[in-house]
Amino acid sequence: MRAEVESTYWFPDNPTLEFTPGKPAPCIIGLRNTGPDAINASVGNAHLAFAHEPSTILYNFTMGFFFNKVIPPGGETTVEYDIFFPHKLPPREFLLTVNAVLNDNDKEAVSVLVLNENINVVEPNKLIDFELLSLYLILAGILGFAAWSAYEFAMNKGWIKKSKKKVVVTKSKPSDKAEWLKGTYADVKGAKKQG
């Protein structure tokens, strides 16, 4: 079987080829039969490789079955192939390769390259990024400790002097200590007058 097929692809949820780990990415594969015989679209498969080293395959995706969809001569069809990126995939650039496996009536199979491009895996959007928040708290703690250590060092060297509390003494007229006791049970003079 000769591969007389034109192919195209489209990611409706990821048109910029940026993918989030743990989320499915449906790939719409368009196939056009330019040959004289009818062909069947059997399966789709994909794999992920390093962008700088395409021969090193990191991850093989699960095959997607197209259930032998028949494409007559000169006919076109589209099939959907869902790609699920692993949860632990780090954010960086990868090479994504997608193939469609076709066969004819003699069951001779041929693989057609649909996509072979660099993609970007990006971090999922979070309402609160706890990793970044914890880094800021650690940085604030380190800066606070450094400031406190510098202050203590300057105090020990005498560069910063402790402020002394001043006791303010006000001079007042001598008062009769018994004056404020008048009319109370503690008034000794008044108690003698009453009794």
C-alpha positions in Angstrom: 0.0 0.0 0.0 1.3 3.4 -0.9 0.4 6.3 1.5 -1.5 8.5 -0.8 -3.1 10.5 2.0 -3.0 14.1 3.0 -3.3 14.9 6.7 -3.9 17.9 8.9 -4.5 18.5 12.5 -6.2 20.9 14.9 -6.3 21.2 18.7 -9.6 23.0 19.4 -8.8 23.5 23.1 -5.1 24.3 22.6 -4.6 26.2 19.3 -1.3 27.7 20.5 0.1 24.2 21.2 0.4 24.9 25.0 -0.8 22.0 27.0 -1.5 21.6 30.7 -0.5 18.4 32.5 -3.4 16.2 33.7 -5.9 17.6 31.2 -7.1 15.9 28.0 -6.2 17.6 24.7 -8.4 16.5 21.9 -6.7 16.4 18.5 -8.9 16.6 15.4 -7.1 14.8 12.6 -8.2 15.5 9.0 -7.4 12.8 6.4 -7.9 13.1 2.6 -7.5 10.0 0.4 -5.7 11.0 -2.8 -5.2 7.5 -4.0 -7.3 5.2 -6.3 -8.4 2.8 -3.6 -10.5 3.2 -0.5 -8.6 3.1 2.8 -9.6 2.6 6.5 -8.5 4.9 9.3 -7.7 2.4 12.1 -5.9 4.0 15.0 -4.0 7.0 16.1 -0.9 7.0 18.3 1.4 9.7 19.7 4.6 10.0 21.7 6.5 12.8 23.5 10.2 13.4 23.2 12.8 15.9 24.3 12.8 18.9 22.0 16.6 18.9 21.8 16.9 15.1 21.5 13.9 13.7 19.4 15.2 10.2 19.4 14.7 9.9 23.2 11.0 9.1 23.6 9.8 10.1 27.1 6.2 9.0 27.0 4.0 6.9 24.7 0.3 8.0 24.7 -2.5 5.5 24.6 -3.7 4.6 21.1 -7.0 6.0 19.9 -9.2 3.7 17.9 -10.9 5.1 14.8 -12.9 1.9 14.2 -11.8 1.5 10.6 -13.5 4.5 9.3 -13.7 4.2 5.5 -12.3 6.9 3.3 -13.3 6.5 -0.4 -10.9 7.6 -3.2 -11.0 11.4 -3.2 -12.9 11.4 0.1 -12.1 13.2 3.4 -12.8 12.4 7.0 -12.0 13.7 10.4 -11.3 11.6 13.5 -10.7 12.7 17.1 -7.7 11.4 19.1 -7.6 12.4 22.8 -4.1 12.9 24.2 -3.8 12.9 28.0 -0.7 14.5 29.3 0.7 13.0 32.6 0.1 14.9 35.8 3.8 15.0 36.8 5.0 16.3 33.4 7.3 19.3 34.1 6.7 22.6 32.3 9.0 22.9 29.3 9.3 22.4 25.6 8.8 18.9 24.1 8.4 17.3 20.7 5.0 15.8 20.1 4.6 13.3 17.3 1.1 12.1 16.2 0.6 9.4 13.6 -2.5 7.9 12.0 -2.4 4.2 11.1 -4.3 3.4 7.9 -5.0 0.1 6.1 -6.5 -0.9 2.8 -8.8 -3.8 1.9 -5.8 -6.2 1.9 -5.2 -5.2 5.6 -1.8 -3.8 4.8 -1.1 -1.0 7.3 0.8 2.2 6.9 1.5 4.9 9.3 1.0 8.5 8.2 2.7 11.4 10.1 0.1 13.9 11.1 2.1 16.1 13.6 5.8 16.5 14.4 6.2 19.8 16.2 7.5 21.4 19.3 4.9 22.1 22.0 5.0 23.8 25.3 3.8 22.2 28.5 2.7 24.9 30.9 1.8 24.9 34.6 -1.9 24.8 35.4 -3.5 28.1 36.5 -3.9 28.3 40.3 -6.0 30.7 42.4 -3.3 30.6 45.1 0.2 29.4 44.3 1.2 27.9 47.7 4.7 27.1 46.5 5.4 30.7 45.6 3.7 31.9 48.8 5.9 29.7 50.9 9.0 30.9 49.1 8.0 34.5 49.9 7.4 33.6 53.5 10.8 31.9 53.8 12.5 34.9 52.1 10.7 37.3 54.5 11.9 35.2 57.5 15.5 35.2 56.2 15.4 39.0 55.7 13.8 39.5 59.2 16.5 37.3 60.8 19.2 39.2 58.9 17.8 42.6 60.1 17.5 41.4 63.7 21.1 40.0 63.6 22.4 43.3 62.2 20.6 45.3 64.9 22.0 43.1 67.7 25.5 43.3 66.2 25.3 47.1 66.0 24.0 47.3 69.6 26.9 45.1 70.9 29.5 47.3 69.0 28.0 50.4 70.5 27.0 51.9 67.2 23.4 52.0 68.3 22.8 53.1 71.9 19.9 52.0 74.0 17.6 54.8 74.9 17.4 55.3 78.6 14.0 56.0 80.2 14.0 59.3 81.8 12.2 59.6 85.1 10.5 62.9 85.3 10.3 64.3 88.9 7.9 67.0 89.5 8.2 69.2 92.5 5.1 69.7 94.5 4.2 71.6 97.6 4.4 69.5 100.7 0.9 68.5 101.6 -0.7 67.5 104.8 -0.9 63.7 104.7 -4.0 63.7 106.8 -5.8 66.1 104.5 -6.9 63.4 102.0 -8.1 61.2 104.8 -10.7 63.7 106.1 -14.1 62.3 106.4 -13.1 58.7 106.1 -12.7 56.0 108.8 -9.0 56.4 108.6 -9.2 60.1 109.8 -7.6 59.8 113.2 -8.2 63.4 114.2 -11.8 63.4 113.1 -12.5 60.2 114.9 -11.3 61.7 118.2 -13.6 64.7 117.7 -16.6 62.5 117.1 -15.9 60.2 119.9 
